[in-house]
C-alpha cells in the first residue's frame, strides 16, 4: 500500500493525549483526521498505548488508505463499512491470537438480517443507536478474515483494492473476484453456521476459559444458538467480570471463524 500524502517530506504526526489537561481538544479519541493543509494525522489516548492493545494497528492501516485511488471504496454510504472492516481485518491477520480483535463480530451475528454494508452512517431511517448497530462495519472483519484465512482468498486482493482504481462498491468488488456463487456460500458458511467439532484444540481453550471464569467466583453461561451469541452473567464482579466477559466473547467469535460449532456450557 502507498504512503500517505506528505510523508516523502515530513514526519507523520501522531498525537498522544490525556483526554484532560493537555494541549489537545478534550473530545479527541483514537482515530485519523486531516489537518487544515490536507495532511493526515493520528490521535491516541495515552491509556490506549498499552502494547497489548492493538487499536493503533487498526488506525495504522487507515494511514495507508489515504492515497487510495479507488472511487468505489470511499468512507460514505454503501462503501463505508469496508474501510473499517479492512482495518480490523488487518489487526486480525497481524495478531490472530488477540481475541479482543474478534469481539466486534458479535455486531454481525446478532443482527444478521441487516445488509453487509450496514454502518453507523448507513442505517435505516428510525434505527436507534446501539453498540450492535454502530459497530456492524467493524464486525465485518470476521467475514474478511474468513475469506483470507480459511477460504484462502488472496490478502493482496483485499488490501490492494484501494489502489486498483476500483469503481465498484466493496460488495460488488468482492462479487467480481469471488463470483456470485462462492460469495454467497462464504457469507452463509463462515461465522454463521454453528456445529462443534469436539476433536479440535479450540474446545480445550474454551474449557480453560471456563475454569478461569469459575476460579474467579464468576458464574457465566455462554450459549451459542443459531446465529446468535448470548452471554449472560449470573453474578457480576465489576471490571474483572467485564474483562472476562469480553474475552469470552472474543474467544467464541475466533473459534467460530476457525471451525464452525454449536456448544452449550
N, C-alpha and C positions, 0 to 999 in steps of 0.2 A: 504494500500500500504506500501511498505517497505522503511525504512530509507536508504539514500544513503551511499555509502562507506565512512567509517571513522568516522561517527557520533557516534559510540559507544565509541570512544576515544577522538574525537576532536569536537570543535565547527564547524558549517558550516559557511564558510566565506562569508560575504555579504559586498561588497564594494560600498559605496555611493560616487559618483564622480561628478565633476563640469563641465565636458566637456570643461575644460580650465586649468588654472594654478592649478595643484594639483599633487599628487604622481602617478597618473594613466595615461594610454595612452589617448590621446585626441580623438581617434576614438572609444573609448568604448561607447556603448549604453546601453540598458537594455537587459539582457539576461543571459543565463547559459554558462559556459565554464568549461574546465577541466585543472588543473594546471599540471606542469611537473611531479608530483608524482601520477597523476591519480585521484586526488580529485576534485570534482566539486565545483564551487563557483558561486555566483550571483553578477551581477553588476547592479546598479540602478542609473540613473542620479538624482541629488538632486531635479531637477524641477519636477520629477515624483513621489515624495514621498508624494504627497497630499493624505489625507485619502479618497478623492472622486475618486481617480484614482486607478483602481484595476489591473494594469499591474503586480504588484508583486504577485497577486494571480495566474495569468497565469504562471509566472515564478516559483512560488512555487510548482505548480503541476509538472512542469518539474523536480524539485528536486527529486520527488518520482518515476520518471521514470528511474532513473539512474541504479537501481539494477534490472531492468526488466530481465526476463529470457525467453522472447518470441522472438525467432529469426525472426518471420514473421513481427514483429512490430518495424522496425528499421528506423532510420532517413535518408532514402535514397529512391530513385526510387518510386515505386508504393505504398510504405507504409509511405512515409514522411508526407503526409497530415494528417494522423491520430494522429501523435504526437502533432502537433499544434492545430488541431481541438479539441482534448480532453482537452487540456489546456484551450482553450477559453470556451469550454463547462463547465468546472469546475467553471470558473468565472460566467457563466450564472446561474448555479444552486445555487451558493453561494449568488449571488447578482442579483436575477431575475428582480429587479426594476431598475437596472443600464442599461439604454437604450443604452449607448455607447457600451456595450458589444455585441450588435447585429449588429453594423454598418457593420462589415466585411461581413455579409451575402449578401450584395449587390454584392460582387465579385462572388457569386454563381449564383444569379438570373440574373445578367446582361450578363453572358456568360454561360448560362445553357447548351450549346451544348458541352462543354468540359467534359471529364470524371470526376468522383468524386475524382479520385486520382491525378488530375492535381495539380501541385505545382511549386514553383519558380525554383526548380531544376529538374522538370519533365515535361517540356513543349515540344511542337512540335518544330522540327527544324525550325528556322526562326521566331518564335514567338517573338514579341517585348516585352520589359519590360514595364510594366504599373502597376498602383495600382491594377486594377482588376485582372490581370494575376499573379501578385506577391503575392496577399493576398487571393487567392482562398482557400488555405489549412486552413487559419484561419477562413474563412467564412463558412467552412463546419461544424462549431459548430452549425449552425442552424438546420442541419439535425440530429445531435446527440441530441440536445435539444428537437427537435420534437419527436424523438424516446422515450426518457425517461420521458418527462414531459407531453406529450399529448397522445402518444400511450402506455405509461406505461411499456416500456421495462425497465428491471432492470438496475439501475445505476451501480450496482455491476458488471454486465456483461461488461460494458464499462470500468470502472476504473480498475477492476481486470484482464482484458485481458492481461495486461503487465506481470502478474505473473502466467499465466496458461500454460506456455510452448507452446504458440500458434505458430505453424509453418506456418499457413495460412497468406496471406496478409490481411490487415484490412477489405477490402471489401469482401473477401472470408469468413472471420470470421463472419462478420455481416450476410452474406448469410446463414452461418451454424446455427446461433442462431435464426434468424428470419424466415428462409425459403424463397425460391425464390419469391413466390407469394406476401408475406407480404412485403418483402424488396422492391420490385418494386412498390407496392402500396404506401408504406410510402414515398418513394423517390418522386413519382409523385404527391402525395397529398400534404403533409406537407406545406412547404412555397411556393409552386409553383402554386397553384390554387387560384385565386382571386375572391371571392364572398363576399360581405359585408353583415353582419347581423346587421341591424340598431338598434336592441334592445340591443346590447352588450354595456357594460360600456366603452369599449375601444374607441367607437365613441366619447364619451364625452371628453376623453383625447385628441383626435385629434382636436376637436373643441376648447378646451382650448389652445392647442398649436397654432392653427391658430390665436386666439385672441391675444396671447402673441406676435406672429410674427407681427401682424398688429399694436400692441401698440408701437412697436419699430420703426415704419415707414418703415419696410422692407416688400416688396411685394414678396411673394414666391408662386409659383404654384407647387403643388405636384400632379403628375399624376401617377396613377397606371394602367398600361395597360399590359395585357397578363402576361408574366413572367418577366417584366422589371419595374424598378422604374426609373422615370426621375424626377430629382429635378432641377428646373430652377429658378434662382434668377433674378428677373426683375430689381431690384436695389440692389447694394451691399454696405454694411457699414462695411468694414474691418473685424476685428477679431470677432466682435459681430455677424455679418452676418454668418460667417463661423461656429461659435459655434452653432447658432440656426439651421443652415442648417444640421449639423451633428446630432444634437439632433432630428430633424425631421426624418432624415433617420433611426436613431436607433429606434424611436417610430414606424415608419412604419414597420420595419423588425420584431419588437417584436409582433405587432398586427397580422402580417401575420402568425406567428407561433402559436399564441393562437387561432385565429379564422380566417379562410380564408375570404377575402374580395375583393371588387372592389370599388374604391371610386375616385371621381374627386373633388378637391376643386377649 
